Amino acid sequence: MRKKFVFVEGVATADAVFDAFGKDVNELFSNAALALTAIMIDPVSLRAVKRKKIVLEEKDVPSLLFRFLEELIFLKDTVLFLPKTCKVNVVEKKKVKLVAECVGATIDYKRHKLGVDAKAVTYHKFDVMQEKSGWKARVVIDI
């Protein structure tokens, strides 16, 4: 089985850093969402009971990934929603459009084992690249 994401130590102080991977852009975005969730909560404790549809458009893939992760943090901050899974469809034309169906739950402070609170995605060390084996992104989250 291929790695979905790994947490990276020693890159930034007082931040959480992960590398997300995907055989294609859609899988990269899905796995980045999983990594973001894993920073904030034990994903095993999260049930898939609520759906959120996200539609975004940006000039390129890196900008779209950044904005997608920001949108997930916004949903956590405003309606306490965290995704367990995100099925993502990215289409590149003049601009790059994302339609994601995220399934997860509202944070329950009594039931869920919480990690750290993700405040924002940062541009520090932010990188998205296509490699021979697929896609990779390095993401630093301000906590």
LUMVO-387278 format. One record per atom (N, C-alpha, C): atom name; residue number from 1; residue in one letter; x, y negated, z negated. Coordinates in steps of 0.05 Angstrom, whole numbers, plus 32768, in hexadecimal, padded with zeros to 4 digits. Layout:
logu a=CA k=NUM r=a x=X y=Y z=Z
...
# end
This chain:
logu a=N k=1 r=m x=8011 y=8018 z=8000
logu a=CA k=1 r=m x=8000 y=8000 z=8000
logu a=C k=1 r=m x=8012 y=7FE7 z=8000
logu a=N k=2 r=r x=800A y=7FD4 z=800F
logu a=CA k=2 r=r x=8019 y=7FBB z=8012
logu a=C k=2 r=r x=8013 y=7FA8 z=7FFB
logu a=N k=3 r=k x=8027 y=7F99 z=7FF3
logu a=CA k=3 r=k x=8023 y=7F85 z=7FDD
logu a=C k=3 r=k x=8010 y=7F6F z=7FE6
logu a=N k=4 r=k x=7FFE y=7F67 z=7FD4
logu a=CA k=4 r=k x=7FEB y=7F51 z=7FD9
logu a=C k=4 r=k x=7FF8 y=7F37 z=7FD1
logu a=N k=5 r=f x=8004 y=7F37 z=7FB9
logu a=CA k=5 r=f x=8012 y=7F1F z=7FAF
logu a=C k=5 r=f x=8025 y=7F27 z=7F99
logu a=N k=6 r=v x=8038 y=7F16 z=7F93
logu a=CA k=6 r=v x=804A y=7F19 z=7F7C
logu a=C k=6 r=v x=804E y=7EFE z=7F6F
logu a=N k=7 r=f x=8051 y=7EFF z=7F55
logu a=CA k=7 r=f x=8057 y=7EE6 z=7F46
logu a=C k=7 r=f x=8075 y=7EE3 z=7F47
logu a=N k=8 r=v x=807F y=7ECA z=7F49
logu a=CA k=8 r=v x=809B y=7EC4 z=7F4C
logu a=C k=8 r=v x=80A4 y=7EB4 z=7F34
logu a=N k=9 r=e x=80B9 y=7EBD z=7F27
logu a=CA k=9 r=e x=80C4 y=7EAF z=7F10
logu a=C k=9 r=e x=80DB y=7E9D z=7F18
logu a=N k=10 r=g x=80DF y=7E88 z=7F08
logu a=CA k=10 r=g x=80F6 y=7E77 z=7F0B
logu a=C k=10 r=g x=80F6 y=7E63 z=7F22
logu a=N k=11 r=v x=80DE y=7E5E z=7F2E
logu a=CA k=11 r=v x=80DC y=7E4B z=7F44
logu a=C k=11 r=v x=80D5 y=7E2F z=7F3A
logu a=N k=12 r=a x=80C2 y=7E2F z=7F27
logu a=CA k=12 r=a x=80B9 y=7E15 z=7F1D
logu a=C k=12 r=a x=80B2 y=7E18 z=7EFF
logu a=N k=13 r=t x=80B8 y=7E03 z=7EF0
logu a=CA k=13 r=t x=80B2 y=7E03 z=7ED4
logu a=C k=13 r=t x=8095 y=7DF9 z=7ED0
logu a=N k=14 r=a x=8087 y=7E06 z=7EBD
logu a=CA k=14 r=a x=806C y=7DFE z=7EB6
logu a=C k=14 r=a x=8058 y=7E01 z=7ECD
logu a=N k=15 r=d x=805E y=7E13 z=7EDF
logu a=CA k=15 r=d x=804D y=7E19 z=7EF5
logu a=C k=15 r=d x=804C y=7E37 z=7EF9
logu a=N k=16 r=a x=8038 y=7E41 z=7F08
logu a=CA k=16 r=a x=8036 y=7E5D z=7F10
logu a=C k=16 r=a x=803D y=7E5E z=7F2E
logu a=N k=17 r=v x=804D y=7E71 z=7F35
logu a=CA k=17 r=v x=8056 y=7E73 z=7F51
logu a=C k=17 r=v x=8050 y=7E8F z=7F5B
logu a=N k=18 r=f x=8044 y=7E91 z=7F73
logu a=CA k=18 r=f x=8040 y=7EAB z=7F7F
logu a=C k=18 r=f x=8047 y=7EAA z=7F9D
logu a=N k=19 r=d x=804E y=7EC2 z=7FA7
logu a=CA k=19 r=d x=8050 y=7EC7 z=7FC3
logu a=C k=19 r=d x=8039 y=7ED9 z=7FCB
logu a=N k=20 r=a x=8029 y=7ED0 z=7FDE
logu a=CA k=20 r=a x=8013 y=7EE1 z=7FE8
logu a=C k=20 r=a x=801A y=7EEB z=8004
logu a=N k=21 r=f x=8010 y=7F03 z=800A
logu a=CA k=21 r=f x=8017 y=7F10 z=8024
logu a=C k=21 r=f x=7FFD y=7F18 z=8032
logu a=N k=22 r=g x=8000 y=7F1C z=804C
logu a=CA k=22 r=g x=7FE9 y=7F26 z=805C
logu a=C k=22 r=g x=7FF2 y=7F2F z=8077
logu a=N k=23 r=k x=7FE6 y=7F44 z=8081
logu a=CA k=23 r=k x=7FEC y=7F4D z=809C
logu a=C k=23 r=k x=7FE3 y=7F39 z=80B1
logu a=N k=24 r=d x=7FCF y=7F29 z=80A9
logu a=CA k=24 r=d x=7FC5 y=7F13 z=80BA
logu a=C k=24 r=d x=7FBD y=7EFC z=80A8
logu a=N k=25 r=v x=7FB5 y=7EE6 z=80B4
logu a=CA k=25 r=v x=7FAF y=7ECD z=80A5
logu a=C k=25 r=v x=7F97 y=7ED2 z=8092
logu a=N k=26 r=n x=7F83 y=7EE1 z=809A
logu a=CA k=26 r=n x=7F6C y=7EE7 z=808A
logu a=C k=26 r=n x=7F74 y=7EF5 z=8070
logu a=N k=27 r=e x=7F85 y=7F09 z=8073
logu a=CA k=27 r=e x=7F8E y=7F18 z=805B
logu a=C k=27 r=e x=7FA0 y=7F07 z=8049
logu a=N k=28 r=l x=7FB0 y=7EF6 z=8055
logu a=CA k=28 r=l x=7FC1 y=7EE4 z=8046
logu a=C k=28 r=l x=7FB0 y=7ED2 z=8034
logu a=N k=29 r=f x=7F9B y=7EC6 z=803F
logu a=CA k=29 r=f x=7F89 y=7EB5 z=8030
logu a=C k=29 r=f x=7F7B y=7EC4 z=801A
logu a=N k=30 r=s x=7F71 y=7EDC z=8020
logu a=CA k=30 r=s x=7F64 y=7EED z=800C
logu a=C k=30 r=s x=7F76 y=7EF3 z=7FF5
logu a=N k=31 r=n x=7F8F y=7EFB z=7FFB
logu a=CA k=31 r=n x=7FA2 y=7F02 z=7FE6
logu a=C k=31 r=n x=7FAB y=7EEA z=7FD6
logu a=N k=32 r=a x=7FAD y=7ED3 z=7FE3
logu a=CA k=32 r=a x=7FB4 y=7EBA z=7FD4
logu a=C k=32 r=a x=7F9E y=7EB4 z=7FC0
logu a=N k=33 r=a x=7F85 y=7EB8 z=7FC8
logu a=CA k=33 r=a x=7F6E y=7EB4 z=7FB5
logu a=C k=33 r=a x=7F70 y=7EC7 z=7F9E
logu a=N k=34 r=l x=7F77 y=7EE0 z=7FA3
logu a=CA k=34 r=l x=7F7A y=7EF4 z=7F8E
logu a=C k=34 r=l x=7F90 y=7EEC z=7F7A
logu a=N k=35 r=a x=7FA6 y=7EE2 z=7F85
logu a=CA k=35 r=a x=7FBD y=7EDA z=7F74
logu a=C k=35 r=a x=7FB4 y=7EC2 z=7F62
logu a=N k=36 r=l x=7FA6 y=7EAF z=7F6E
logu a=CA k=36 r=l x=7F9D y=7E98 z=7F5F
logu a=C k=36 r=l x=7F8B y=7EA1 z=7F48
logu a=N k=37 r=t x=7F78 y=7EB3 z=7F4E
logu a=CA k=37 r=t x=7F66 y=7EBD z=7F39
logu a=C k=37 r=t x=7F76 y=7ECC z=7F24
logu a=N k=38 r=a x=7F8A y=7EDC z=7F2B
logu a=CA k=38 r=a x=7F9A y=7EEB z=7F18
logu a=C k=38 r=a x=7FAA y=7ED9 z=7F05
logu a=N k=39 r=i x=7FAF y=7EC0 z=7F0D
logu a=CA k=39 r=i x=7FBC y=7EAD z=7EFB
logu a=C k=39 r=i x=7FA9 y=7EA6 z=7EE4
logu a=N k=40 r=m x=7F90 y=7EA4 z=7EEA
logu a=CA k=40 r=m x=7F7C y=7E98 z=7ED8
logu a=C k=40 r=m x=7F6D y=7EAD z=7EC7
logu a=N k=41 r=i x=7F6B y=7EC6 z=7ED1
logu a=CA k=41 r=i x=7F5B y=7EDA z=7EC4
logu a=C k=41 r=i x=7F65 y=7EF6 z=7ECB
logu a=N k=42 r=d x=7F60 y=7F09 z=7EBA
logu a=CA k=42 r=d x=7F66 y=7F24 z=7EC0
logu a=C k=42 r=d x=7F51 y=7F2D z=7ED5
logu a=N k=43 r=p x=7F59 y=7F32 z=7EEE
logu a=CA k=43 r=p x=7F45 y=7F38 z=7F03
logu a=C k=43 r=p x=7F35 y=7F51 z=7EFD
logu a=N k=44 r=v x=7F3F y=7F63 z=7EED
logu a=CA k=44 r=v x=7F30 y=7F7C z=7EE6
logu a=C k=44 r=v x=7F17 y=7F74 z=7ED7
logu a=N k=45 r=s x=7F18 y=7F5F z=7EC6
logu a=CA k=45 r=s x=7F02 y=7F58 z=7EB6
logu a=C k=45 r=s x=7EEC y=7F48 z=7EC5
logu a=N k=46 r=l x=7EF2 y=7F41 z=7EDE
logu a=CA k=46 r=l x=7EE0 y=7F31 z=7EEE
logu a=C k=46 r=l x=7ECE y=7F42 z=7EFF
logu a=N k=47 r=r x=7EB4 y=7F3D z=7EFD
logu a=CA k=47 r=r x=7EA0 y=7F4C z=7F0D
logu a=C k=47 r=r x=7E9A y=7F3D z=7F26
logu a=N k=48 r=a x=7E91 y=7F4B z=7F3A
logu a=CA k=48 r=a x=7E89 y=7F3F z=7F54
logu a=C k=48 r=a x=7E6B y=7F3C z=7F54
logu a=N k=49 r=v x=7E61 y=7F26 z=7F49
logu a=CA k=49 r=v x=7E44 y=7F22 z=7F46
logu a=C k=49 r=v x=7E39 y=7F08 z=7F53
logu a=N k=50 r=k x=7E4B y=7EF6 z=7F59
logu a=CA k=50 r=k x=7E42 y=7EDD z=7F66
logu a=C k=50 r=k x=7E52 y=7ED9 z=7F80
logu a=N k=51 r=r x=7E44 y=7ECC z=7F93
logu a=CA k=51 r=r x=7E51 y=7EC6 z=7FAD
logu a=C k=51 r=r x=7E53 y=7EA8 z=7FB1
logu a=N k=52 r=k x=7E6A y=7EA1 z=7FBD
logu a=CA k=52 r=k x=7E6E y=7E85 z=7FC5
logu a=C k=52 r=k x=7E79 y=7E85 z=7FE1
logu a=N k=53 r=k x=7E6D y=7E75 z=7FF3
logu a=CA k=53 r=k x=7E77 y=7E72 z=800E
logu a=C k=53 r=k x=7E87 y=7E59 z=8010
logu a=N k=54 r=i x=7E9E y=7E5B z=801C
logu a=CA k=54 r=i x=7EAF y=7E44 z=801F
logu a=C k=54 r=i x=7EB5 y=7E40 z=803D
logu a=N k=55 r=v x=7EB0 y=7E28 z=8047
logu a=CA k=55 r=v x=7EB6 y=7E21 z=8063
logu a=C k=55 r=v x=7EC8 y=7E08 z=8063
logu a=N k=56 r=l x=7EDF y=7E0B z=806F
logu a=CA k=56 r=l x=7EF3 y=7DF5 z=8070
logu a=C k=56 r=l x=7EFF y=7DF3 z=808B
logu a=N k=57 r=e x=7F0A y=7DDC z=8092
logu a=CA k=57 r=e x=7F18 y=7DD8 z=80AB
logu a=C k=57 r=e x=7F30 y=7DC5 z=80A6
logu a=N k=58 r=e x=7F47 y=7DCD z=80B1
logu a=CA k=58 r=e x=7F5F y=7DBD z=80AE
logu a=C k=58 r=e x=7F6F y=7DBD z=80C8
logu a=N k=59 r=k x=7F85 y=7DAF z=80C9
logu a=CA k=59 r=k x=7F95 y=7DAC z=80E1
logu a=C k=59 r=k x=7FA6 y=7DC4 z=80E7
logu a=N k=60 r=d x=7FAE y=7DD3 z=80D1
logu a=CA k=60 r=d x=7FBF y=7DEB z=80D5
logu a=C k=60 r=d x=7FBB y=7DFF z=80BF
logu a=N k=61 r=v x=7FC7 y=7E16 z=80C1
logu a=CA k=61 r=v x=7FC4 y=7E2C z=80AE
logu a=C k=61 r=v x=7FCE y=7E24 z=8092
logu a=N k=62 r=p x=7FE7 y=7E18 z=808F
logu a=CA k=62 r=p x=7FF0 y=7E11 z=8074
logu a=C k=62 r=p x=7FDC y=7DFD z=8067
logu a=N k=63 r=s x=7FD3 y=7DE9 z=8075
logu a=CA k=63 r=s x=7FC1 y=7DD5 z=8069
logu a=C k=63 r=s x=7FA7 y=7DE3 z=8061
logu a=N k=64 r=l x=7F9E y=7DF6 z=8070
logu a=CA k=64 r=l x=7F85 y=7E04 z=806A
logu a=C k=64 r=l x=7F88 y=7E16 z=8052
logu a=N k=65 r=l x=7F9F y=7E24 z=804F
logu a=CA k=65 r=l x=7FA3 y=7E34 z=8037
logu a=C k=65 r=l x=7FA4 y=7E23 z=801E
logu a=N k=66 r=f x=7FB2 y=7E0C z=8020
logu a=CA k=66 r=f x=7FB4 y=7DFA z=8009
logu a=C k=66 r=f x=7F98 y=7DF1 z=8001
logu a=N k=67 r=r x=7F88 y=7DE8 z=8014
logu a=CA k=67 r=r x=7F6D y=7DDE z=800E
logu a=C k=67 r=r x=7F5B y=7DF5 z=8004
logu a=N k=68 r=f x=7F5D y=7E0D z=800F
logu a=CA k=68 r=f x=7F4D y=7E24 z=8005
logu a=C k=68 r=f x=7F53 y=7E29 z=7FE8
logu a=N k=69 r=l x=7F6C y=7E2A z=7FE0
logu a=CA k=69 r=l x=7F73 y=7E2F z=7FC4
logu a=C k=69 r=l x=7F6A y=7E18 z=7FB3
logu a=N k=70 r=e x=7F6C y=7DFF z=7FBD
logu a=CA k=70 r=e x=7F61 y=7DE8 z=7FAE
logu a=C k=70 r=e x=7F43 y=7DEB z=7FA9
logu a=N k=71 r=e x=7F34 y=7DF5 z=7FBE
logu a=CA k=71 r=e x=7F17 y=7DF9 z=7FBC
logu a=C k=71 r=e x=7F11 y=7E0E z=7FA7
logu a=N k=72 r=l x=7F20 y=7E23 z=7FA5
logu a=CA k=72 r=l x=7F1C y=7E37 z=7F91
logu a=C k=72 r=l x=7F20 y=7E2C z=7F75
logu a=N k=73 r=i x=7F34 y=7E1B z=7F71
logu a=CA k=73 r=i x=7F38 y=7E0E z=7F57
logu a=C k=73 r=i x=7F21 y=7DFB z=7F52
logu a=N k=74 r=f x=7F17 y=7DED z=7F66
logu a=CA k=74 r=f x=7F00 y=7DDB z=7F62
logu a=C k=74 r=f x=7EE8 y=7DEB z=7F59
logu a=N k=75 r=l x=7EE3 y=7E02 z=7F65
logu a=CA k=75 r=l x=7ECC y=7E13 z=7F5C
logu a=C k=75 r=l x=7ECF y=7E1C z=7F40
logu a=N k=76 r=k x=7EE8 y=7E23 z=7F38
logu a=CA k=76 r=k x=7EED y=7E2B z=7F1C
logu a=C k=76 r=k x=7EE8 y=7E13 z=7F09
logu a=N k=77 r=d x=7EF0 y=7DFB z=7F11
logu a=CA k=77 r=d x=7EED y=7DE4 z=7F00
logu a=C k=77 r=d x=7ED0 y=7DDA z=7EFE
logu a=N k=78 r=t x=7EC1 y=7DDD z=7F13
logu a=CA k=78 r=t x=7EA6 y=7DD1 z=7F14
logu a=C k=78 r=t x=7E90 y=7DE5 z=7F0C
logu a=N k=79 r=v x=7E92 y=7DFE z=7F15
logu a=CA k=79 r=v x=7E7D y=7E11 z=7F0F
logu a=C k=79 r=v x=7E87 y=7E2A z=7F01
logu a=N k=80 r=l x=7EA1 y=7E2A z=7EF9
logu a=CA k=80 r=l x=7EAE y=7E40 z=7EEB
logu a=C k=80 r=l x=7EAE y=7E5A z=7EFB
logu a=N k=81 r=f x=7EAE y=7E58 z=7F16
logu a=CA k=81 r=f x=7EAE y=7E6F z=7F27
logu a=C k=81 r=f x=7ECB y=7E78 z=7F2E
logu a=N k=82 r=l x=7ED0 y=7E92 z=7F2A
logu a=CA k=82 r=l x=7EEA y=7E9D z=7F33
logu a=C k=82 r=l x=7EE4 y=7EB5 z=7F45
logu a=N k=83 r=p x=7EF2 y=7EB6 z=7F5C
logu a=CA k=83 r=p x=7EED y=7ECC z=7F6E
logu a=C k=83 r=p x=7EFC y=7EE6 z=7F67
logu a=N k=84 r=k x=7EEF y=7EFC z=7F6A
logu a=CA k=84 r=k x=7EFC y=7F16 z=7F68
logu a=C k=84 r=k x=7F06 y=7F1F z=7F83
logu a=N k=85 r=t x=7EF7 y=7F18 z=7F98
logu a=CA k=85 r=t x=7EFF y=7F1D z=7FB4
logu a=C k=85 r=t x=7EF7 y=7F06 z=7FC5
logu a=N k=86 r=c x=7F05 y=7F02 z=7FDB
logu a=CA k=86 r=c x=7EFE y=7EEE z=7FEF
logu a=C k=86 r=c x=7F02 y=7EFB z=800A
logu a=N k=87 r=k x=7EED y=7EFD z=8019
logu a=CA k=87 r=k x=7EEF y=7F05 z=8035
logu a=C k=87 r=k x=7EF1 y=7EEC z=8046
logu a=N k=88 r=v x=7F08 y=7EEA z=8054
logu a=CA k=88 r=v x=7F0F y=7ED1 z=8061
logu a=C k=88 r=v x=7F10 y=7ED5 z=807F
logu a=N k=89 r=n x=7F06 y=7EC2 z=808E
logu a=CA k=89 r=n x=7F08 y=7EC1 z=80AB
logu a=C k=89 r=n x=7F13 y=7EA6 z=80B3
logu a=N k=90 r=v x=7F2B y=7EA6 z=80BE
logu a=CA k=90 r=v x=7F38 y=7E8E z=80C7
logu a=C k=90 r=v x=7F39 y=7E8F z=80E6
logu a=N k=91 r=v x=7F30 y=7E79 z=80F2
logu a=CA k=91 r=v x=7F30 y=7E77 z=810F
logu a=C k=91 r=v x=7F40 y=7E5E z=8117
logu a=N k=92 r=e x=7F54 y=7E62 z=8129
logu a=CA k=92 r=e x=7F65 y=7E4C z=8132
logu a=C k=92 r=e x=7F5C y=7E43 z=814E
logu a=N k=93 r=k x=7F54 y=7E2A z=8150
logu a=CA k=93 r=k x=7F4E y=7E1E z=8169
logu a=C k=93 r=k x=7F5D y=7E03 z=8169
logu a=N k=94 r=k x=7F4F y=7DED z=816F
logu a=CA k=94 r=k x=7F5B y=7DD2 z=816C
logu a=C k=94 r=k x=7F63 y=7DCE z=814F
logu a=N k=95 r=k x=7F51 y=7DD4 z=813D
logu a=CA k=95 r=k x=7F56 y=7DD4 z=8121
logu a=C k=95 r=k x=7F54 y=7DF1 z=8117
logu a=N k=96 r=v x=7F5B y=7DF5 z=80FE
logu a=CA k=96 r=v x=7F59 y=7E10 z=80F2
logu a=C k=96 r=v x=7F42 y=7E10 z=80DF
logu a=N k=97 r=k x=7F2F y=7E23 z=80E3
logu a=CA k=97 r=k x=7F17 y=7E24 z=80D3
logu a=C k=97 r=k x=7F16 y=7E3E z=80C3
logu a=N k=98 r=l x=7F0D y=7E3B z=80AA
logu a=CA k=98 r=l x=7F0B y=7E51 z=8098
logu a=C k=98 r=l x=7EEE y=7E54 z=808F
logu a=N k=99 r=v x=7EE4 y=7E6D z=808F
logu a=CA k=99 r=v x=7ECB y=7E74 z=8083
logu a=C k=99 r=v x=7ED1 y=7E8B z=8070
logu a=N k=100 r=a x=7ECC y=7E87 z=8056
logu a=CA k=100 r=a x=7ED2 y=7E9B z=8042
logu a=C k=100 r=a x=7EB9 y=7EA2 z=8032
logu a=N k=101 r=e x=7EB6 y=7EBC z=802D
logu a=CA k=101 r=e x=7EA1 y=7EC5 z=801B
logu a=C k=101 r=e x=7EAF y=7ED0 z=8003
logu a=N k=102 r=c x=7EAD y=7EC1 z=7FED
logu a=CA k=102 r=c x=7EBA y=7EC9 z=7FD4
logu a=C k=102 r=c x=7EA6 y=7ED5 z=7FC1
logu a=N k=103 r=v x=7EAD y=7EEB z=7FB5
logu a=CA k=103 r=v x=7E9B y=7EF8 z=7FA2
logu a=C k=103 r=v x=7EAA y=7EFA z=7F87
logu a=N k=104 r=g x=7E9C y=7EF1 z=7F72
logu a=CA k=104 r=g x=7EA9 y=7EF1 z=7F58
logu a=C k=104 r=g x=7E94 y=7EED z=7F42
logu a=N k=105 r=a x=7E9C y=7EDD z=7F2E
logu a=CA k=105 r=a x=7E8B y=7ED8 z=7F17
logu a=C k=105 r=a x=7E91 y=7EBE z=7F0A
logu a=N k=106 r=t x=7E7E y=7EB5 z=7EFA
logu a=CA k=106 r=t x=7E82 y=7E9E z=7EE9
logu a=C k=106 r=t x=7E93 y=7EA6 z=7ED1
logu a=N k=107 r=i x=7EA5 y=7E95 z=7EC9
logu a=CA k=107 r=i x=7EB6 y=7E9B z=7EB2
logu a=C k=107 r=i x=7EA5 y=7E9E z=7E99
logu a=N k=108 r=d x=7EA9 y=7EB4 z=7E8B
logu a=CA k=108 r=d x=7E9C y=7EBA z=7E72
logu a=C k=108 r=d x=7EB2 y=7EBA z=7E5D
logu a=N k=109 r=y x=7EB4 y=7EA5 z=7E4D
logu a=CA k=109 r=y x=7ECA y=7EA3 z=7E3A
logu a=C k=109 r=y x=7ECB y=7EB9 z=7E24
logu a=N k=110 r=k x=7EB4 y=7EC6 z=7E20
logu a=CA k=110 r=k x=7EB3 y=7EDB z=7E0C
logu a=C k=110 r=k x=7EBB y=7EF6 z=7E18
logu a=N k=111 r=r x=7EB7 y=7EFA z=7E32
logu a=CA k=111 r=r x=7EBC y=7F14 z=7E3E
logu a=C k=111 r=r x=7ED6 y=7F15 z=7E4E
logu a=N k=112 r=h x=7EDD y=7F00 z=7E5A
logu a=CA k=112 r=h x=7EF5 y=7F00 z=7E6C
logu a=C k=112 r=h x=7F0F y=7EFB z=7E5D
logu a=N k=113 r=k x=7F23 y=7F09 z=7E65
logu a=CA k=113 r=k x=7F3E y=7F04 z=7E5B
logu a=C k=113 r=k x=7F4B y=7EEF z=7E6D
logu a=N k=114 r=l x=7F4D y=7ED7 z=7E62
logu a=CA k=114 r=l x=7F57 y=7EC0 z=7E71
logu a=C k=114 r=l x=7F75 y=7EBE z=7E71
logu a=N k=115 r=g x=7F80 y=7EB4 z=7E87
logu a=CA k=115 r=g x=7F9D y=7EAF z=7E89
logu a=C k=115 r=g x=7FA1 y=7E91 z=7E85
logu a=N k=116 r=v x=7FAF y=7E84 z=7E98
logu a=CA k=116 r=v x=7FB4 y=7E68 z=7E96
logu a=C k=116 r=v x=7FA0 y=7E59 z=7EA9
logu a=N k=117 r=d x=7F9C y=7E40 z=7EA4
logu a=CA k=117 r=d x=7F8A y=7E30 z=7EB4
logu a=C k=117 r=d x=7F99 y=7E24 z=7ECC
logu a=N k=118 r=a x=7F91 y=7E2B z=7EE4
logu a=CA k=118 r=a x=7F9D y=7E1F z=7EFC
logu a=C k=118 r=a x=7F91 y=7E03 z=7F00
logu a=N k=119 r=k x=7FA2 y=7DEF z=7F01
logu a=CA k=119 r=k x=7F98 y=7DD4 z=7F04
logu a=C k=119 r=k x=7F98 y=7DCA z=7F21
logu a=N k=120 r=a x=7FAD y=7DD2 z=7F30
logu a=CA k=120 r=a x=7FB0 y=7DC8 z=7F4C
logu a=C k=120 r=a x=7FC4 y=7DD9 z=7F5B
logu a=N k=121 r=v x=7FC1 y=7DD9 z=7F75
logu a=CA k=121 r=v x=7FD5 y=7DE4 z=7F87
logu a=C k=121 r=v x=7FE9 y=7DCD z=7F8C
logu a=N k=122 r=t x=8003 y=7DD4 z=7F8D
logu a=CA k=122 r=t x=8017 y=7DBF z=7F92
logu a=C k=122 r=t x=8025 y=7DC3 z=7FAC
logu a=N k=123 r=y x=8031 y=7DAE z=7FB7
logu a=CA k=123 r=y x=8041 y=7DB0 z=7FCF
logu a=C k=123 r=y x=805E y=7DB9 z=7FC9
logu a=N k=124 r=h x=8065 y=7DBA z=7FAF
logu a=CA k=124 r=h x=8080 y=7DC2 z=7FA7
logu a=C k=124 r=h x=8085 y=7DDF z=7FB0
logu a=N k=125 r=k x=8098 y=7DE3 z=7FC2
logu a=CA k=125 r=k x=809F y=7DFE z=7FCC
logu a=C k=125 r=k x=8089 y=7E0B z=7FDC
logu a=N k=126 r=f x=8073 y=7DFD z=7FE1
logu a=CA k=126 r=f x=805C y=7E09 z=7FF0
logu a=C k=126 r=f x=8065 y=7E10 z=800D
logu a=N k=127 r=d x=8060 y=7E28 z=8015
logu a=CA k=127 r=d x=8069 y=7E31 z=802F
logu a=C k=127 r=d x=8057 y=7E47 z=803A
logu a=N k=128 r=v x=8051 y=7E46 z=8053
logu a=CA k=128 r=v x=8041 y=7E5B z=8060
logu a=C k=128 r=v x=8051 y=7E62 z=807A
logu a=N k=129 r=m x=8057 y=7E7C z=807D
logu a=CA k=129 r=m x=8066 y=7E84 z=8095
logu a=C k=129 r=m x=805C y=7E9E z=80A0
logu a=N k=130 r=q x=8060 y=7EA1 z=80BA
logu a=CA k=130 r=q x=805A y=7EBA z=80C7
logu a=C k=130 r=q x=8074 y=7EC9 z=80CB
logu a=N k=131 r=e x=8075 y=7EE2 z=80C1
logu a=CA k=131 r=e x=808C y=7EF3 z=80C3
logu a=C k=131 r=e x=8086 y=7F0A z=80D6
logu a=N k=132 r=k x=809A y=7F1B z=80DB
logu a=CA k=132 r=k x=8096 y=7F33 z=80EC
logu a=C k=132 r=k x=8081 y=7F45 z=80E0
logu a=N k=133 r=s x=8081 y=7F48 z=80C6
logu a=CA k=133 r=s x=806F y=7F5A z=80B9
logu a=C k=133 r=s x=8053 y=7F4E z=80B2
logu a=N k=134 r=g x=8050 y=7F34 z=80B8
logu a=CA k=134 r=g x=8036 y=7F27 z=80B2
logu a=C k=134 r=g x=803A y=7F0B z=80A8
logu a=N k=135 r=w x=802A y=7F03 z=8095
logu a=CA k=135 r=w x=802B y=7EE7 z=808A
logu a=C k=135 r=w x=8033 y=7EE7 z=806D
logu a=N k=136 r=k x=8040 y=7ED1 z=8065
logu a=CA k=136 r=k x=8049 y=7ECE z=8049
logu a=C k=136 r=k x=8044 y=7EB0 z=8042
logu a=N k=137 r=a x=803C y=7EAC z=8029
logu a=CA k=137 r=a x=8039 y=7E91 z=801E
logu a=C k=137 r=a x=8046 y=7E90 z=8003
logu a=N k=138 r=r x=8054 y=7E7A z=7FFE
logu a=CA k=138 r=r x=805E y=7E74 z=7FE3
logu a=C k=138 r=r x=804D y=7E5D z=7FD8
logu a=N k=139 r=v x=8041 y=7E61 z=7FC0
logu a=CA k=139 r=v x=802F y=7E4E z=7FB5
logu a=C k=139 r=v x=8037 y=7E48 z=7F98
logu a=N k=140 r=v x=8038 y=7E2F z=7F91
logu a=CA k=140 r=v x=803D y=7E26 z=7F76
logu a=C k=140 r=v x=8024 y=7E19 z=7F6B
logu a=N k=141 r=i x=801A y=7E23 z=7F55
logu a=CA k=141 r=i x=8002 y=7E1A z=7F48
logu a=C k=141 r=i x=8009 y=7E0B z=7F2F
logu a=N k=142 r=d x=7FFF y=7DF2 z=7F2D
logu a=CA k=142 r=d x=8003 y=7DE2 z=7F14
logu a=C k=142 r=d x=7FF0 y=7DED z=7EFF
logu a=N k=143 r=i x=7FFB y=7DF4 z=7EE8
logu a=CA k=143 r=i x=7FEA y=7DFF z=7ED3
logu a=C k=143 r=i x=7FEB y=7DED z=7EBA
# end
